[in-house]
Amino acid sequence: MPELTVLIVSDGIAGHVRLAEGICVALGRFLKVDVRIIEARRVRRWLPRRGLAALLRLGCFRAVLRAAYSLQLRWIPRSGVIISAGGDTLEANVAIAKALSVPNVFYGTVRRVDPSDLALVLTSYEANTTLNNHSFSIKPSAFDPRAIPLKPAKTFSLADPPRTLGVLIGGDDDSLFRYTDADWGRLFAFVGELTSRHGISCQISTSRRTPARVAEAARRSLESDPHSRNRFIDFGAGAGDTIEGLLADADAVLCTADSSNMLSEAICARRPVVALTPETFAYKPAEEAYRNYLAESGWCRQLALRDLDMRAFIRSLGEIVPRRDCVHDDLAELLRVRLGLDRSEL
């Protein structure tokens, strides 16, 4: 199998890096991939993006890396493909790819950068796919779904609920999602009920958005049955447990609706997933279209936290038909064709 060195340009945000890693998983379907990561954080945010875009058009790639990111081109490892996600990585992605004369992939929304400077733009927003080098893709998980056991197709009921439940919790997202103490209280009371009354093992993972006090409340919600297989993964503590392990064990998933990354990863894992909304929330139009696509595909359902109880949860699960195929398979074929990476000389 041909080998390819792939460079992930990271802005330090875990969700963005995981999207880039998901693209690497897809490349690994047909190439032996050696993944390198370089941090490219905007150190001079006052520099106008239109100015950086002008420098890129003039071929001043070193200047862009030095001025915006304090990076030197000589620090960049030789790579066959450049990959990144998150708007702050765009200029670095393009500058490195142009300087090395290699193709590049970006997951997200292209802003000031000339779209033709990217070999492939992946997006979860179908409205952004009007250009030839833009393609729609569900957000790929950073792990290979084939490494997770595919659970037998099953219809859950009150008499036969999931035996292991994954719970992915986020937090407030600017002004769009606002969780109150009452919202969190409803969620963790439900987790405690599942454990103590129904004998369901709950495995909770926090994220970078989760406030410390909410993480502690999540931990306490699992203490009602010390003999269960409950597990708590604290994102901020850098625990050895991973979301992959949580999803591998889970028969079904509860996920706070603020993070489409978490929701997409649970769908990629081929698990039924219910997204929980707080009292105050809103989606931007493009994001709402993505959520509607996921729901209309039958892979998830949305449920208000104020309505969360066992009957509503089981009813929502009954409306879901989880994916049986792997997102990364279709993405692999797209990457192979668009990037010309099927050549044996790679």
N, C-alpha and C positions, 0 to 999 in steps of 0.2 A: 504494500500500500504506500503511495507517495506520502512524503512528510512535508508539512507546512508549518513555518513559524508564524504565529499570529500574535500581533501586539494589541492589547487592550489599553486604550487611553482612558484613564480613570479620573473622575472628579472627586473621588473619595466617598461618594454616596453609594451605599450598599445596593440599593434597588437598581441603580444604573449599571453598576458593575455586574450584577446578576443577569441583567438583560444581555449584556455583551457576552457573558459566559454561556448563556443559552444559545447564542449564535455559534459559539465555538463548539457546543455539543452537536449542533446540526452539521457543522463542517466535519466533525469526527465520524459522521456516517460513512464518508468516502475518502477521508484523508487521515493520516496520523498527524495529530495536531500538537505542536509544542507551543503552549500559551505563555506569553510574557506580559507583564503589566507595568505600565509607567504612569506615575501620578502627574496630572497636568491640571493644577488648580489655578484659577484666575487670580493672580496676585495684584494686578492693577485693574481693578474693576471700573475705574473711571475712564479707561480707554474706550472710546466709542467703537461699537461693533462695525459701524460703516467704515471706520478707518482701518480696522483689521481686514475687512473684506477687500478694501482697496489695495492693501499691501499684498494680499493673496493674489489678486488679479495681476499685480506687477511682478509676481514671482519672488517676492521677498519673504520666503518661508522661514529663514533663520530669524529675521527681524520679528515676525509674528510670535514665534516660540519664545524668543528672548524677552520681548516687551510685555506680552500678556501673561506668560507662564513662568518666566525665569528659567527656561529650559535651553540647553545647548543641543544642537543637532548631533554632535558627536556622542552624546549620552544615549542616543536612541539605538536600540539593538536592530540589526538587520532583520527585516521581517517581510513576509510575502503578502500579508493582508493586514490592514489596520481596521480596528473595530472600536466603536464607542457608542454610548448612549448618554443623554443629558445635554442640554443646550450649551453648557459651558465648555464642553469638550469639542465642539464643532470646529473651531478655528485650528485647534491643535491637531485634530484628526486630519483635516485637509492639508495642513502644512506638512505634516510628517509623510502622508501618502504622496504628495507632490514631490517632496524632496527625495523620497526613496523610489519614486516611479512605480508604485504598486497600487492595486485597487483598494478601495476602502468601503466600509459599511457603517451606516449610522442608523440607530434606532431612535426615532423621535420626530420632532417637527423642525424642519430646516427654516432658519430665520434669515439673517443677512447674507449668509454664505450662498454663493452661486450653486444651485442644485446640481449643475453639470460637473462640479468638482467632486462629486461623490459617485462611486460606481453603483451603489445600491442604497436606497433609503427605505427602511422598513418602518411601518407605522401601524398603530392600532386604530387609526382614524381613516375610514374609507374615503371621507371627503378630501383627504390630502393625496390621493393616489392618481391625480389627473396627469402627472408627468410620467414619462416612460420609465424613468429609473426609480420610481416609487412603487412599492408593493405593500398590500395589506397583509398583516400577520398578527395572529394572537400573540401576546407577549410570551416568549418561550421561557421555560423554567431553566434555571442554572444547573439542573441535574438531569440526567437521562431518565425519562419515565420508564424505559425498559428495565432499569435496575430496580424498580419498585414492583412488587407483586401486583398483578392485575386481579382485583377482587372479583369473585363471581357476581354476575348480575343478580340483584336482589331487590325486592320490594319490602321496605321496612314498615312496621306497624307498631301500635302501642304495645301489643303483646310480644313483638319481636323487634325491638329497636336496635340501632347500632350498638355493638359491644364496646367499641373504642372510638372516641370522638376527638378529632383534632380541632383546636380552637386557636385561631390566629387573630391577635389583637393589635390594632394600630393606635390611632389617637387623632387629635385635632389636625385639620389640614387647612391652614390659613382661615379664611372666613367661610369656607364651603362646608366643612364638617365641624360641628361643635358638640362634644360629648359632655353631658352634665353628670354630676355624681349619681343622679337617679338612673341615667342610662347605664353607667357602669354597675350600679347596684343590681339592676334587673339581670344583667348578663351574669354576674358572678353568683347571684342567688340561684339562677337556673343551673349553672355549673355545679353548685353544691347539691342541688336537688337531684341532678342526674347521677351524681356519685353516691349520695346517701340513700336515695329512695329507689333508684332504678339499677344500681350496680354497674353503671357505665363508667369505664375508665376514660378520663379526660386528660388530654395532653395539650398544654397551653404554651404558645410561643409569643413573646412580645416582639416589638419592632423598634426601630429608631425613633418613631413618633410617640411611643408609649411613655407617659410620665412615670416617674419612679413610684409615686404613691399608688398609681393604677396597677403597676407591676406587682407591688406588694399585696394589693387586694386580690389580684389574680392568684398569687401564690397561696394566700389564706383560703381561697375558695376550694382548694384541692385537699384541705386538711380534714375534711369531714369523715373520710374513710382512709385511715393510714395503711390499711391492708390492700388497697386497690393498686392498680398499675398506673396510677396518676403520675404525670411527669410535668415539670415546669422548666421551660427554656427561657432564660433571661438574656435577651439580645445584648443588653448593655454590659453583662458580666463576661461576655466572650466565652460562654459555656461550650463544652465539647460537643454537646448534642446539636443536631441540625434539624432544619425544617424538613429535609429529605427523610430523616428517620421518623419524624412525627407523621408525615404523610404516608410513609410506608405502612405504619401501624394502623392508621385511621380507616375506619369503615365509611366515615362521612366527615365533613368539615363544616365548622362555623367560622365565619370570617367577618370582621368588621368591614363595612363597605367603603371606608375611606381609601383603601389601597387597592387599585386595580392590579398591581403587581402580585400581591398575596392571593387575590382571587384567581388570577390567571395561573399562578403556580399550582394551586389546588386543582384547577381544571386540567392542567397539563398532567398532573399525577393521576388523572382518570378517576377522581373521587367526586361524589355528589357534594356540592357546596352551597350553603345558604349564607347570603350576605346580609349583615345586620345593620340597619340604619338608625341613627339617633333621632331625637326630636327635631334637631335643626341640621339640615343638610341640603346640599344642592350640587348638581353636576354642571360643568360647562357643556355646551351643546355637543361638541365632538366626543367628549367622554361619555355623555349620556347615550350617544349612538353606539359606542363600543359596548357599554353595559347591556343595551337592548339586544345587540347581536349575540352576546353570550347567553342571555336569557332565552331569546327566540330559538337559539340552537338547542335548547333543552338542557344545557350543562349546569345551570345554576338557577337559584331563585332568590328574590330579595324579600326580607321580612323586617318589619319595624320592631325595634327593641321593646316598645311598649306593648306589642302583641305577642312577645316571645313566651310561649309555654310549650309543654310537651305535645299537645295536640297540634298546635300551629307548626311546630318543628317537623313532626312526622308527616303532616299534610304537605308541607313544602318539599320534603324529601321525595314524597310520592310523585311529584310533578317533574322530577329530574331524571334524565337519561344520560349518565356520564359518558364522556368520550371513551371509545375503545381503541382508537388509533392514537398515534404519537404526533404531536404538532411538529416535532423536529424532522420527521420524515419528509413532509412537504417542503419545509424550509430548506432542507438539505438539497433537494432538487433545484429549488429556486437559486440558491447560492452557486451551485455547480454550473448552471447555465449562465447566469448573469455575470459571474466573475471569471468564467473560463477556467475553472479549477479542476477540470477533468483531464488535464494533460499529464501523461505519465512522467514527463521530465521534471515535474515539481519536486 
